[in-house]
Amino acid sequence: MSVVPNTRNRPDSEERDRKRIPHFWRVEKGEGRLPVVHVSEREPATGAYVATGIHHDGLKVSVPFAVDIDLSGIDRL
């Protein structure tokens, strides 16, 4: 996992390809203070990244591990 504080330091696609990162989540600031999570997965046959979801209110995925996060309440933490 990599956490990058701003877009200038965001790993580019070339770096992700070189490291062969199988699952890539990009978290951005959405409306107000709430996050938007963009989820991509590396397609094994081509090596290209395929968007598998854009999550606004909640993030629920089963790969690479099960996660169920209520994004709508994250600013109350």
KEBA-752741 format. One record per residue: residue number from 1; residue in three letters; x, y, z of N, C-alpha, C in turn. Coordinates in nm, 4 decimals, always signed. Last residue first. Layout:
N
NUM  ALA  X  Y  Z  X  Y  Z  X  Y  Z
...
END
This chain:
77
77  LEU  -1.5037  +1.1051  +1.2205  -1.4011  +1.0347  +1.2992  -1.3168  +1.1304  +1.3799
76  ARG  -1.6732  +1.2249  +1.0476  -1.7105  +1.2306  +1.1887  -1.6083  +1.1624  +1.2787
75  ASP  -1.5990  +1.1753  +0.7917  -1.5618  +1.3070  +0.8440  -1.5998  +1.3234  +0.9913
74  ILE  -1.7133  +0.9276  +0.7384  -1.5703  +0.9338  +0.7651  -1.5259  +1.0684  +0.8219
73  GLY  -1.9660  +0.8686  +0.6635  -1.9446  +0.9091  +0.8031  -1.7991  +0.9303  +0.8375
72  SER  -1.9581  +0.7883  +0.4030  -2.0410  +0.9047  +0.4349  -2.0200  +0.9541  +0.5784
71  LEU  -1.8201  +0.5533  +0.3825  -1.7477  +0.6763  +0.3515  -1.8270  +0.8002  +0.3904
70  ASP  -1.8036  +0.2730  +0.5492  -1.9035  +0.3780  +0.5290  -1.8295  +0.5100  +0.5082
69  ILE  -1.6519  -0.0096  +0.4127  -1.6311  +0.1167  +0.4845  -1.7422  +0.2145  +0.4484
68  ASP  -1.5420  -0.3145  +0.3912  -1.6734  -0.2505  +0.3893  -1.6642  -0.1261  +0.4767
67  VAL  -1.3423  -0.5549  +0.2351  -1.3472  -0.4225  +0.2983  -1.4888  -0.3698  +0.2839
66  ALA  -1.1527  -0.8429  +0.1858  -1.2862  -0.7876  +0.2112  -1.2759  -0.6562  +0.2889
65  PHE  -0.8885  -0.8085  -0.0547  -0.9398  -0.8553  +0.0744  -1.0724  -0.7862  +0.0971
64  PRO  -0.8506  -0.7058  -0.3030  -0.7695  -0.8214  -0.2668  -0.8028  -0.8771  -0.1287
63  VAL  -1.1921  -0.8079  -0.3129  -1.0532  -0.8344  -0.3518  -0.9715  -0.7051  -0.3432
62  SER  -1.4346  -0.7130  -0.2345  -1.3954  -0.8436  -0.1820  -1.2524  -0.8819  -0.2197
61  VAL  -1.5642  -0.3956  -0.1192  -1.4956  -0.4789  -0.2179  -1.4592  -0.6119  -0.1521
60  LYS  -1.7159  -0.1045  -0.0686  -1.7332  -0.2460  -0.0364  -1.6729  -0.3264  -0.1510
59  LEU  -1.7470  +0.2060  +0.0523  -1.6512  +0.1247  -0.0217  -1.6698  -0.0189  +0.0238
58  GLY  -1.9982  +0.4565  +0.0140  -1.9415  +0.3417  +0.0832  -1.8464  +0.2672  -0.0072
57  ASP  -2.0421  +0.6837  -0.1352  -2.1004  +0.6739  -0.0010  -2.0407  +0.5605  +0.0815
56  HIS  -1.8640  +0.6385  -0.3655  -1.8904  +0.7688  -0.3047  -1.9370  +0.7575  -0.1601
55  HIS  -1.6462  +0.4729  -0.5831  -1.7259  +0.4615  -0.4607  -1.7379  +0.5973  -0.3922
54  ILE  -1.6214  +0.3184  -0.8786  -1.6026  +0.4510  -0.8195  -1.6998  +0.4572  -0.7026
53  GLY  -1.4629  +0.0234  -1.0146  -1.5648  +0.0947  -0.9394  -1.5214  +0.2327  -0.8956
52  THR  -1.2754  -0.0811  -1.1780  -1.3762  -0.1751  -1.1279  -1.4811  -0.1064  -1.0419
51  ALA  -1.0852  -0.0111  -1.4601  -1.1625  +0.0468  -1.3502  -1.2694  -0.0528  -1.3082
50  VAL  -0.7942  -0.1843  -1.5280  -0.9355  -0.1731  -1.5604  -1.0071  -0.1156  -1.4386
49  TYR  -0.4690  -0.1656  -1.6623  -0.5579  -0.1434  -1.5480  -0.6999  -0.1196  -1.5963
48  ALA  -0.3009  -0.4314  -1.8417  -0.3635  -0.2985  -1.8349  -0.4510  -0.2886  -1.7105
47  GLY  -0.2116  -0.6833  -1.8779  -0.1325  -0.5982  -1.7884  -0.1893  -0.4582  -1.7742
46  THR  -0.3464  -0.8728  -2.0230  -0.2897  -0.7586  -2.0961  -0.1978  -0.6730  -2.0100
45  ALA  -0.4057  -1.0772  -1.8375  -0.3719  -1.1107  -1.9766  -0.3020  -0.9965  -2.0492
44  PRO  -0.4708  -0.9504  -1.5853  -0.3534  -1.0365  -1.6024  -0.3113  -1.0607  -1.7479
43  GLU  -0.5371  -0.6229  -1.5192  -0.5888  -0.7350  -1.5970  -0.4704  -0.8253  -1.6320
42  ARG  -0.5446  -0.4725  -1.2083  -0.4577  -0.5061  -1.3220  -0.5114  -0.6321  -1.3894
41  GLU  -0.8080  -0.2601  -1.1153  -0.7427  -0.3901  -1.1017  -0.6610  -0.4171  -1.2272
40  SER  -0.9164  +0.0223  -0.9213  -0.8734  -0.0396  -1.0472  -0.8027  -0.1699  -1.0175
39  VAL  -1.1340  +0.2555  -0.7803  -1.0717  +0.1239  -0.7655  -1.0406  +0.0670  -0.9040
38  HIS  -1.1562  +0.5564  -0.6200  -1.1516  +0.4975  -0.7535  -1.0732  +0.3673  -0.7415
37  VAL  -1.3478  +0.7075  -0.3794  -1.2451  +0.6060  -0.3994  -1.2612  +0.5449  -0.5384
36  VAL  -1.3855  +1.0186  -0.2361  -1.4306  +0.9346  -0.3463  -1.3162  +0.8375  -0.3729
35  PRO  -1.4620  +1.1583  +0.0912  -1.3739  +1.1024  -0.0114  -1.4507  +1.0298  -0.1212
34  LEU  -1.5985  +1.4717  +0.2049  -1.6113  +1.3274  +0.1855  -1.5213  +1.2773  +0.0727
33  ARG  -1.6156  +1.7382  +0.2465  -1.4971  +1.6713  +0.3001  -1.4958  +1.5216  +0.2721
32  GLY  -1.7636  +1.8379  -0.0525  -1.7382  +1.8708  +0.0868  -1.6096  +1.8062  +0.1328
31  GLU  -1.7242  +1.5749  -0.2811  -1.8069  +1.6864  -0.2359  -1.7833  +1.7131  -0.0873
30  GLY  -1.3948  +1.4430  -0.2499  -1.5185  +1.4571  -0.3253  -1.5925  +1.5815  -0.2803
29  LYS  -1.0582  +1.3854  -0.2830  -1.1576  +1.4649  -0.2114  -1.2789  +1.4809  -0.3025
28  GLU  -0.9679  +1.0451  -0.3565  -0.9678  +1.1890  -0.3842  -1.0731  +1.2573  -0.2991
27  VAL  -0.7766  +0.7634  -0.3791  -0.8730  +0.8335  -0.2947  -0.8584  +0.9824  -0.3207
26  ARG  -0.7378  +0.4832  -0.5694  -0.7045  +0.6265  -0.5654  -0.8139  +0.6968  -0.4864
25  TRP  -0.6029  +0.1664  -0.5612  -0.7121  +0.2512  -0.5127  -0.6624  +0.3939  -0.5091
24  PHE  -0.5246  -0.1163  -0.7372  -0.4878  +0.0234  -0.7176  -0.6118  +0.1018  -0.6764
23  HIS  -0.3740  -0.4289  -0.7527  -0.4958  -0.3550  -0.7164  -0.4549  -0.2138  -0.6793
22  PRO  -0.1180  -0.5146  -0.8403  -0.2396  -0.5793  -0.8919  -0.3689  -0.5032  -0.8633
21  ILE  +0.1643  -0.3656  -0.9634  +0.0671  -0.3515  -0.8550  -0.0669  -0.4079  -0.9035
20  ARG  +0.4147  -0.3795  -1.0974  +0.3087  -0.4798  -1.1169  +0.2090  -0.4815  -1.0009
19  LYS  +0.6104  -0.1951  -1.1109  +0.5973  -0.2654  -0.9835  +0.4911  -0.3752  -0.9884
18  ARG  +0.5651  -0.1045  -1.3700  +0.6957  -0.1599  -1.3351  +0.6870  -0.2431  -1.2069
17  ASP  +0.3054  -0.0026  -1.3478  +0.3339  -0.1140  -1.4382  +0.4645  -0.1829  -1.3998
16  ARG  +0.3466  +0.2089  -1.1688  +0.2577  +0.0984  -1.1305  +0.2845  -0.0240  -1.2167
15  GLU  +0.5150  +0.3667  -1.3330  +0.5660  +0.3125  -1.2070  +0.4798  +0.1954  -1.1587
14  GLU  +0.3339  +0.4294  -1.5377  +0.4587  +0.3605  -1.5692  +0.5186  +0.2947  -1.4438
13  SER  +0.1378  +0.5766  -1.4111  +0.1041  +0.4427  -1.4596  +0.2292  +0.3630  -1.4931
12  ASP  +0.2852  +0.7346  -1.1158  +0.2266  +0.7346  -1.2493  +0.2053  +0.5912  -1.2963
11  PRO  +0.2034  +0.8106  -0.7805  +0.2745  +0.7219  -0.8731  +0.2069  +0.7236  -1.0099
10  ARG  +0.1978  +1.1480  -0.6780  +0.1180  +1.0296  -0.7114  +0.1966  +0.9407  -0.8076
9  ASN  +0.3077  +1.3864  -0.6128  +0.3824  +1.2672  -0.5756  +0.3095  +1.1378  -0.6095
8  ARG  +0.1217  +1.5708  -0.6948  +0.2576  +1.5803  -0.7503  +0.3380  +1.4548  -0.7216
7  THR  -0.1083  +1.5229  -0.5453  -0.1013  +1.4715  -0.6816  +0.0385  +1.4812  -0.7413
6  ASN  -0.0290  +1.4210  -0.2031  -0.0770  +1.5140  -0.3056  -0.0496  +1.4593  -0.4447
5  PRO  +0.0326  +1.2026  -0.0278  -0.0446  +1.3168  +0.0188  -0.0941  +1.4123  -0.0883
4  VAL  -0.0126  +0.8617  -0.0677  +0.0552  +0.9773  -0.1241  -0.0267  +1.1010  -0.0928
3  VAL  +0.0522  +0.5483  +0.0402  -0.0310  +0.6639  +0.0690  +0.0475  +0.7858  +0.0237
2  SER  +0.0481  +0.2239  -0.0740  +0.1178  +0.3509  -0.0775  +0.0178  +0.4604  -0.0471
1  MET  +0.0839  -0.1165  +0.0000  +0.0000  +0.0000  +0.0000  +0.0888  +0.1232  +0.0000
END
